[in-house]
Structure formats: structure tokens, C-alpha cells
Amino acid sequence: MKFLLDTNAWIWFVDSPEKLPKKVREIGRDGANYPLGLSAISVWELARKVSLGKLKLSEPLSQWVNRAASLPFIEIVPLTPEIAIESNQLPGDFHKDPADQIITATTRLRRVTLLTADQRLLNYPHVKTLWK
């Protein structure tokens, strides 16, 4: 695994690849980059956004997640005790969003690049990111 998808990147890979920058689309097309990791917390974050009415999916939530999580180029990375601990000990000044903390900790422990459009994560100097 070389890359981890942020939650929005995962949604766009599945439903709106035209929203992805060209370089990110190319990463997704190149089988040498497979699997693309996805933190298990992204499934929770997606479900939370849907339940709060902040996100509408192309199909019911459980169907969308089953389809999107089982794509052959996606590997769900479970929340481990190490990730849980790291997410609470991130260096520097990190914001309080628990999903972002877990995604960032997963990226750091896996030593991969995070594909994200989130400017707060792009600006965080203690994790390797890519978007543009």
C-alpha cells in the first residue's frame, strides 16, 4: 500500500472521479498503486454525514458502502490499538476532528501518502499528502 484515501477522496473515486485532480485520477488508474487504503473510520464518517443530512449518495447507504468498500482497488485498514494511541499523540498542532486524527495516524503508521482535498490535512507538516 502506497496511498490512503481521505473520506472525500474515496467518495469521489467511487461517484465523481471528475472532481479528482488529474494526478490523483492517474494514481487511481495505475494498478501498481493498488490497493488504495481506506481507514475504517471513513465508513463511520460517511455514515455520519448521511445521517446528518450533509451528504446524499447515489443509492441507500448500506448498498453504497457495500459496493464502494468492496471495489478491488480498495483495502479497508482497521482501527488498531496502535492507530488509536497515535491518533491521540499526533505531533504539532492538530485539530480536534477524531476522524481526521485517525486517518492521519493511519497514514503515519503505514508510512503512506494521504490523498486528500482537506486543506487542514494538506497543511499538516507531519504527514505526507498529495492532491494537486
LOMAR-796017 format. One record per atom (N, C-alpha, C): x, y, z. Coordinates in steps of 0.001 Angstrom, whole numbers, plus 500000, padded with zeros to 6 digits. Example, Ala and Ser with C-alpha at 12.3 -4.5 7.8 and 13.67 -1.06 7.14 Angstrom:
BEGIN
<node c1="513190" c2="494310" c3="507800"/>
<node c1="512300" c2="495500" c3="507800"/>
<node c1="513200" c2="496700" c3="507800"/>
<node c1="512850" c2="497750" c3="507080"/>
<node c1="513670" c2="498940" c3="507140"/>
<node c1="512900" c2="500030" c3="507870"/>
***
This chain:
BEGIN
<node c1="500844" c2="498823" c3="500000"/>
<node c1="500000" c2="500000" c3="500000"/>
<node c1="500888" c2="501238" c3="500000"/>
<node c1="500591" c2="502151" c3="499048"/>
<node c1="501352" c2="503388" c3="498918"/>
<node c1="500528" c2="504615" c3="499292"/>
<node c1="499196" c2="504492" c3="499177"/>
<node c1="498307" c2="505638" c3="499361"/>
<node c1="497134" c2="505269" c3="500256"/>
<node c1="496669" c2="506272" c3="501012"/>
<node c1="495461" c2="506147" c3="501816"/>
<node c1="494504" c2="507235" c3="501351"/>
<node c1="493241" c2="506873" c3="501158"/>
<node c1="492230" c2="507837" c3="500739"/>
<node c1="491591" c2="508506" c3="501943"/>
<node c1="491491" c2="509822" c3="501894"/>
<node c1="490658" c2="510528" c3="502847"/>
<node c1="489205" c2="510213" c3="502482"/>
<node c1="488287" c2="510458" c3="503379"/>
<node c1="486889" c2="510090" c3="503148"/>
<node c1="486329" c2="510719" c3="501875"/>
<node c1="486538" c2="512025" c3="501684"/>
<node c1="486016" c2="512676" c3="500481"/>
<node c1="486663" c2="512128" c3="499222"/>
<node c1="487946" c2="511836" c3="499273"/>
<node c1="488619" c2="511264" c3="498103"/>
<node c1="487989" c2="509922" c3="497744"/>
<node c1="487668" c2="509120" c3="498736"/>
<node c1="487014" c2="507830" c3="498500"/>
<node c1="485654" c2="508028" c3="497818"/>
<node c1="484872" c2="508953" c3="498338"/>
<node c1="483551" c2="509225" c3="497762"/>
<node c1="483705" c2="509638" c3="496304"/>
<node c1="484660" c2="510519" c3="496030"/>
<node c1="484848" c2="510999" c3="494664"/>
<node c1="485400" c2="509909" c3="493745"/>
<node c1="486288" c2="509064" c3="494246"/>
<node c1="486772" c2="507943" c3="493440"/>
<node c1="485598" c2="507085" c3="492981"/>
<node c1="484631" c2="506889" c3="493862"/>
<node c1="483513" c2="505991" c3="493574"/>
<node c1="482437" c2="506683" c3="492732"/>
<node c1="482034" c2="507895" c3="493123"/>
<node c1="480870" c2="508533" c3="492499"/>
<node c1="481169" c2="509700" c3="491562"/>
<node c1="482273" c2="510384" c3="491767"/>
<node c1="482529" c2="511611" c3="490995"/>
<node c1="484008" c2="511758" c3="490658"/>
<node c1="484572" c2="510816" c3="489900"/>
<node c1="486011" c2="510904" c3="489625"/>
<node c1="486423" c2="512196" c3="488915"/>
<node c1="485476" c2="512861" c3="488266"/>
<node c1="485799" c2="514130" c3="487607"/>
<node c1="486181" c2="515211" c3="488610"/>
<node c1="485831" c2="515040" c3="489885"/>
<node c1="486198" c2="516008" c3="490924"/>
<node c1="487643" c2="515833" c3="491397"/>
<node c1="488257" c2="514733" c3="491019"/>
<node c1="489630" c2="514459" c3="491445"/>
<node c1="490612" c2="515190" c3="490537"/>
<node c1="491697" c2="515708" c3="491098"/>
<node c1="492738" c2="516285" c3="490247"/>
<node c1="493316" c2="515205" c3="489324"/>
<node c1="493840" c2="515638" c3="488208"/>
<node c1="494374" c2="514706" c3="487201"/>
<node c1="495390" c2="513733" c3="487813"/>
<node c1="496307" c2="514239" c3="488609"/>
<node c1="497345" c2="513391" c3="489194"/>
<node c1="496738" c2="512304" c3="490090"/>
<node c1="495718" c2="512652" c3="490848"/>
<node c1="495064" c2="511686" c3="491736"/>
<node c1="494305" c2="510647" c3="490910"/>
<node c1="493636" c2="511091" c3="489844"/>
<node c1="492960" c2="510134" c3="488952"/>
<node c1="493962" c2="509151" c3="488355"/>
<node c1="495133" c2="509654" c3="487966"/>
<node c1="496169" c2="508787" c3="487396"/>
<node c1="496653" c2="507761" c3="488414"/>
<node c1="496800" c2="508165" c3="489651"/>
<node c1="497178" c2="507230" c3="490719"/>
<node c1="496132" c2="506123" c3="490820"/>
<node c1="494866" c2="506510" c3="490765"/>
<node c1="493785" c2="505548" c3="490868"/>
<node c1="493677" c2="504609" c3="489682"/>
<node c1="494142" c2="505034" c3="488526"/>
<node c1="494085" c2="504188" c3="487326"/>
<node c1="495249" c2="503213" c3="487240"/>
<node c1="496310" c2="503487" c3="487948"/>
<node c1="497531" c2="502677" c3="487850"/>
<node c1="497483" c2="501525" c3="488850"/>
<node c1="497327" c2="500328" c3="488354"/>
<node c1="497239" c2="499152" c3="489205"/>
<node c1="498457" c2="498932" c3="490075"/>
<node c1="499592" c2="499523" c3="489711"/>
<node c1="500799" c2="499401" c3="490537"/>
<node c1="500612" c2="500091" c3="491885"/>
<node c1="499617" c2="500955" c3="491990"/>
<node c1="499348" c2="501665" c3="493248"/>
<node c1="498336" c2="500948" c3="494130"/>
<node c1="497813" c2="499832" c3="493678"/>
<node c1="496782" c2="499101" c3="494424"/>
<node c1="497404" c2="498223" c3="495481"/>
<node c1="496689" c2="498040" c3="496583"/>
<node c1="495400" c2="498640" c3="496880"/>
<node c1="495568" c2="500061" c3="497401"/>
<node c1="494512" c2="500832" c3="497256"/>
<node c1="494435" c2="502136" c3="497902"/>
<node c1="493802" c2="501889" c3="499266"/>
<node c1="494465" c2="502352" c3="500306"/>
<node c1="493959" c2="502140" c3="501657"/>
<node c1="492805" c2="503070" c3="501980"/>
<node c1="491970" c2="502617" c3="502874"/>
<node c1="490850" c2="503396" c3="503367"/>
<node c1="490699" c2="503090" c3="504849"/>
<node c1="490844" c2="504100" c3="505676"/>
<node c1="490669" c2="503899" c3="507112"/>
<node c1="489228" c2="503487" c3="507405"/>
<node c1="489060" c2="502545" c3="508306"/>
<node c1="487719" c2="502095" c3="508694"/>
<node c1="486879" c2="503260" c3="509208"/>
<node c1="487519" c2="504272" c3="509777"/>
<node c1="486770" c2="505419" c3="510296"/>
<node c1="486076" c2="506179" c3="509165"/>
<node c1="486561" c2="506045" c3="507940"/>
<node c1="485914" c2="506723" c3="506813"/>
<node c1="484509" c2="506202" c3="506573"/>
<node c1="484275" c2="504926" c3="506829"/>
<node c1="482928" c2="504375" c3="506688"/>
<node c1="482015" c2="505027" c3="507725"/>
<node c1="482495" c2="505139" c3="508955"/>
<node c1="481723" c2="505807" c3="510011"/>
<node c1="481469" c2="507270" c3="509639"/>
<node c1="482514" c2="507958" c3="509162"/>
<node c1="482377" c2="509378" c3="508826"/>
<node c1="481353" c2="509578" c3="507710"/>
<node c1="481396" c2="508723" c3="506717"/>
<node c1="480425" c2="508786" c3="505627"/>
<node c1="479004" c2="508570" c3="506163"/>
<node c1="478819" c2="507537" c3="506962"/>
<node c1="477501" c2="507243" c3="507524"/>
<node c1="476998" c2="508408" c3="508379"/>
<node c1="477904" c2="509023" c3="509108"/>
<node c1="477546" c2="510163" c3="509958"/>
<node c1="477065" c2="511341" c3="509108"/>
<node c1="477793" c2="511647" c3="508032"/>
<node c1="477405" c2="512753" c3="507148"/>
<node c1="476041" c2="512498" c3="506518"/>
<node c1="475794" c2="511253" c3="506127"/>
<node c1="474497" c2="510909" c3="505543"/>
<node c1="473401" c2="511064" c3="506594"/>
<node c1="473629" c2="510553" c3="507806"/>
<node c1="472597" c2="510608" c3="508850"/>
<node c1="472277" c2="512049" c3="509269"/>
<node c1="473254" c2="512941" c3="509153"/>
<node c1="473039" c2="514346" c3="509500"/>
<node c1="472469" c2="515163" c3="508340"/>
<node c1="472296" c2="514515" c3="507181"/>
<node c1="471773" c2="515203" c3="506011"/>
<node c1="472786" c2="516073" c3="505296"/>
<node c1="474077" c2="515901" c3="505592"/>
<node c1="475128" c2="516703" c3="504972"/>
<node c1="475621" c2="516100" c3="503661"/>
<node c1="475175" c2="514871" c3="503374"/>
<node c1="475640" c2="514177" c3="502172"/>
<node c1="474528" c2="513286" c3="501652"/>
<node c1="474318" c2="513335" c3="500346"/>
<node c1="473376" c2="512434" c3="499692"/>
<node c1="474186" c2="511527" c3="498767"/>
<node c1="473879" c2="510245" c3="498812"/>
<node c1="474577" c2="509262" c3="497990"/>
<node c1="473691" c2="508846" c3="496820"/>
<node c1="474308" c2="508183" c3="495871"/>
<node c1="473608" c2="507745" c3="494665"/>
<node c1="472689" c2="506552" c3="494911"/>
<node c1="472781" c2="505939" c3="496090"/>
<node c1="471941" c2="504797" c3="496462"/>
<node c1="471882" c2="504739" c3="497986"/>
<node c1="471025" c2="503887" c3="498554"/>
<node c1="470954" c2="503804" c3="500023"/>
<node c1="472324" c2="503514" c3="500637"/>
<node c1="472532" c2="504039" c3="501831"/>
<node c1="473829" c2="504000" c3="502497"/>
<node c1="474451" c2="502606" c3="502528"/>
<node c1="473733" c2="501624" c3="503009"/>
<node c1="474336" c2="500292" c3="503140"/>
<node c1="474726" c2="499717" c3="501789"/>
<node c1="473913" c2="499942" c3="500767"/>
<node c1="474269" c2="499465" c3="499422"/>
<node c1="475507" c2="500188" c3="498904"/>
<node c1="475544" c2="501505" c3="499092"/>
<node c1="476674" c2="502289" c3="498607"/>
<node c1="477960" c2="501818" c3="499285"/>
<node c1="477920" c2="501670" c3="500600"/>
<node c1="479116" c2="501261" c3="501345"/>
<node c1="479552" c2="499856" c3="500924"/>
<node c1="478605" c2="498939" c3="500799"/>
<node c1="478972" c2="497576" c3="500384"/>
<node c1="479652" c2="497583" c3="499020"/>
<node c1="479130" c2="498358" c3="498102"/>
<node c1="479725" c2="498438" c3="496760"/>
<node c1="481083" c2="499148" c3="496804"/>
<node c1="481132" c2="500298" c3="497462"/>
<node c1="482338" c2="501133" c3="497465"/>
<node c1="483476" c2="500526" c3="498271"/>
<node c1="483147" c2="499791" c3="499317"/>
<node c1="484186" c2="499191" c3="500153"/>
<node c1="484694" c2="497878" c3="499572"/>
<node c1="483950" c2="497304" c3="498649"/>
<node c1="484373" c2="496019" c3="498086"/>
<node c1="485022" c2="496156" c3="496717"/>
<node c1="485246" c2="497367" c3="496265"/>
<node c1="485942" c2="497558" c3="494991"/>
<node c1="487322" c2="496915" c3="495080"/>
<node c1="487779" c2="496290" c3="494007"/>
<node c1="489035" c2="495527" c3="494084"/>
<node c1="490271" c2="496366" c3="494391"/>
<node c1="490201" c2="497672" c3="494179"/>
<node c1="491383" c2="498504" c3="494435"/>
<node c1="491355" c2="499146" c3="495831"/>
<node c1="490351" c2="498829" c3="496642"/>
<node c1="490215" c2="499395" c3="497989"/>
<node c1="490543" c2="498338" c3="499034"/>
<node c1="491340" c2="498735" c3="500025"/>
<node c1="491598" c2="497877" c3="501182"/>
<node c1="491286" c2="498676" c3="502438"/>
<node c1="490326" c2="498201" c3="503207"/>
<node c1="489974" c2="498892" c3="504449"/>
<node c1="491012" c2="498561" c3="505510"/>
<node c1="491555" c2="499616" c3="506104"/>
<node c1="492548" c2="499473" c3="507160"/>
<node c1="491815" c2="499569" c3="508492"/>
<node c1="491833" c2="498514" c3="509290"/>
<node c1="491094" c2="498535" c3="510558"/>
<node c1="491710" c2="499494" c3="511567"/>
<node c1="490894" c2="499906" c3="512505"/>
<node c1="491376" c2="500717" c3="513614"/>
<node c1="492045" c2="499784" c3="514612"/>
<node c1="493337" c2="499930" c3="514765"/>
<node c1="494110" c2="499090" c3="515685"/>
<node c1="494419" c2="499882" c3="516955"/>
<node c1="494837" c2="499196" c3="518020"/>
<node c1="495247" c2="499925" c3="519223"/>
<node c1="496369" c2="500930" c3="518926"/>
<node c1="497291" c2="500562" c3="518055"/>
<node c1="498403" c2="501481" c3="517735"/>
<node c1="497891" c2="502751" c3="517067"/>
<node c1="496940" c2="502590" c3="516148"/>
<node c1="496366" c2="503758" c3="515482"/>
<node c1="495599" c2="504611" c3="516491"/>
<node c1="494839" c2="503983" c3="517369"/>
<node c1="494082" c2="504727" c3="518384"/>
<node c1="495012" c2="505554" c3="519264"/>
<node c1="496114" c2="504963" c3="519675"/>
<node c1="497080" c2="505685" c3="520511"/>
<node c1="497738" c2="506813" c3="519726"/>
<node c1="498225" c2="506501" c3="518523"/>
<node c1="498886" c2="507512" c3="517690"/>
<node c1="497953" c2="508685" c3="517414"/>
<node c1="496665" c2="508410" c3="517207"/>
<node c1="495717" c2="509487" c3="516881"/>
<node c1="495585" c2="510496" c3="518023"/>
<node c1="495948" c2="510091" c3="519213"/>
<node c1="495896" c2="510995" c3="520372"/>
<node c1="497258" c2="511555" c3="520748"/>
<node c1="498274" c2="511231" c3="519966"/>
<node c1="499631" c2="511716" c3="520232"/>
<node c1="500262" c2="512319" c3="518984"/>
<node c1="499453" c2="512848" c3="518088"/>
<node c1="499992" c2="513427" c3="516857"/>
<node c1="500869" c2="514626" c3="517194"/>
<node c1="502006" c2="514733" c3="516539"/>
<node c1="502898" c2="515857" c3="516834"/>
<node c1="502337" c2="517179" c3="516326"/>
<node c1="502812" c2="518239" c3="516927"/>
<node c1="502418" c2="519575" c3="516491"/>
<node c1="500992" c2="519913" c3="516888"/>
<node c1="500459" c2="520911" c3="516200"/>
<node c1="499119" c2="521410" c3="516482"/>
<node c1="498153" c2="520759" c3="515497"/>
<node c1="497324" c2="519849" c3="515992"/>
<node c1="496366" c2="519156" c3="515133"/>
<node c1="494965" c2="519437" c3="515629"/>
<node c1="494017" c2="519610" c3="514712"/>
<node c1="492639" c2="519932" c3="515090"/>
<node c1="491948" c2="518742" c3="515767"/>
<node c1="490766" c2="518969" c3="516258"/>
<node c1="490093" c2="518014" c3="517152"/>
<node c1="489144" c2="517035" c3="516452"/>
<node c1="489113" c2="516987" c3="515150"/>
<node c1="488225" c2="516068" c3="514438"/>
<node c1="488745" c2="514641" c3="514594"/>
<node c1="487998" c2="513774" c3="515295"/>
<node c1="488506" c2="512425" c3="515555"/>
<node c1="488710" c2="511599" c3="514289"/>
<node c1="487873" c2="511776" c3="513280"/>
<node c1="488066" c2="511020" c3="512032"/>
<node c1="489382" c2="511436" c3="511379"/>
<node c1="489641" c2="512734" c3="511313"/>
<node c1="490908" c2="513202" c3="510732"/>
<node c1="492101" c2="512726" c3="511559"/>
<node c1="491947" c2="512696" c3="512865"/>
<node c1="493031" c2="512211" c3="513715"/>
<node c1="493348" c2="510750" c3="513403"/>
<node c1="492331" c2="509932" c3="513259"/>
<node c1="492547" c2="508507" c3="512986"/>
<node c1="493095" c2="508308" c3="511577"/>
<node c1="492569" c2="509035" c3="510605"/>
<node c1="493075" c2="508933" c3="509234"/>
<node c1="494542" c2="509347" c3="509185"/>
<node c1="494881" c2="510421" c3="509863"/>
<node c1="496270" c2="510898" c3="509885"/>
<node c1="497177" c2="509906" c3="510596"/>
<node c1="496735" c2="509379" c3="511715"/>
<node c1="497528" c2="508379" c3="512434"/>
<node c1="497747" c2="507138" c3="511579"/>
<node c1="496709" c2="506716" c3="510869"/>
<node c1="496829" c2="505554" c3="509981"/>
<node c1="497853" c2="505825" c3="508893"/>
<node c1="497794" c2="507006" c3="508322"/>
<node c1="498743" c2="507391" c3="507273"/>
<node c1="500172" c2="507367" c3="507799"/>
<node c1="500355" c2="507932" c3="508980"/>
<node c1="501700" c2="507992" c3="509556"/>
<node c1="502241" c2="506593" c3="509879"/>
<node c1="501430" c2="505761" c3="510514"/>
<node c1="501908" c2="504435" c3="510911"/>
<node c1="502131" c2="503518" c3="509713"/>
<node c1="501335" c2="503690" c3="508672"/>
<node c1="501508" c2="502893" c3="507456"/>
<node c1="502607" c2="503446" c3="506543"/>
<node c1="503060" c2="504676" c3="506863"/>
<node c1="504085" c2="505357" c3="506064"/>
<node c1="503683" c2="505442" c3="504596"/>
<node c1="502472" c2="505937" c3="504385"/>
<node c1="501927" c2="506095" c3="503046"/>
<node c1="501593" c2="507563" c3="502818"/>
<node c1="501139" c2="507883" c3="501626"/>
<node c1="500737" c2="509234" c3="501264"/>
<node c1="499223" c2="509334" c3="501338"/>
<node c1="498735" c2="510375" c3="501982"/>
<node c1="497305" c2="510611" c3="502119"/>
<node c1="496810" c2="511416" c3="500922"/>
<node c1="495814" c2="510890" c3="500228"/>
<node c1="495164" c2="511604" c3="499133"/>
<node c1="493973" c2="512335" c3="499720"/>
<node c1="494081" c2="513657" c3="499795"/>
<node c1="493054" c2="514459" c3="500464"/>
<node c1="492946" c2="515844" c3="499847"/>
<node c1="491723" c2="516368" c3="499850"/>
<node c1="491480" c2="517743" c3="499444"/>
<node c1="491361" c2="518662" c3="500660"/>
<node c1="491402" c2="518093" c3="501845"/>
<node c1="491224" c2="518835" c3="503094"/>
<node c1="492454" c2="519706" c3="503353"/>
<node c1="492253" c2="521010" c3="503292"/>
<node c1="493377" c2="521941" c3="503433"/>
<node c1="494056" c2="521819" c3="504791"/>
<node c1="493296" c2="521511" c3="505838"/>
<node c1="493919" c2="521347" c3="507155"/>
<node c1="494899" c2="520180" c3="507147"/>
<node c1="494555" c2="519106" c3="506447"/>
<node c1="495456" c2="517958" c3="506366"/>
<node c1="496609" c2="518248" c3="505413"/>
<node c1="496330" c2="518946" c3="504329"/>
<node c1="497396" c2="519307" c3="503391"/>
<node c1="498439" c2="520207" c3="504054"/>
<node c1="498008" c2="521019" c3="505005"/>
<node c1="498919" c2="521941" c3="505689"/>
<node c1="499642" c2="521304" c3="506873"/>
<node c1="499232" c2="520121" c3="507291"/>
<node c1="499836" c2="519477" c3="508456"/>
<node c1="501205" c2="518905" c3="508050"/>
<node c1="502292" c2="519400" c3="508641"/>
<node c1="503620" c2="519043" c3="508155"/>
<node c1="504109" c2="517663" c3="508571"/>
<node c1="503352" c2="516959" c3="509391"/>
<node c1="503834" c2="515677" c3="509923"/>
<node c1="503240" c2="514466" c3="509215"/>
<node c1="502657" c2="514699" c3="508054"/>
<node c1="502108" c2="513604" c3="507240"/>
<node c1="502302" c2="513967" c3="505778"/>
<node c1="502616" c2="512969" c3="504969"/>
<node c1="502800" c2="513190" c3="503538"/>
<node c1="501430" c2="513160" c3="502863"/>
<node c1="501126" c2="514212" c3="502105"/>
<node c1="499836" c2="514340" c3="501428"/>
<node c1="500042" c2="514623" c3="499954"/>
<node c1="498985" c2="514406" c3="499197"/>
<node c1="499014" c2="514730" c3="497776"/>
<node c1="497599" c2="515036" c3="497337"/>
<node c1="497442" c2="516071" c3="496529"/>
<node c1="496152" c2="516353" c3="495935"/>
<node c1="496294" c2="516940" c3="494547"/>
<node c1="497031" c2="518001" c3="494385"/>
<node c1="497077" c2="518682" c3="493074"/>
<node c1="498104" c2="518100" c3="492163"/>
***
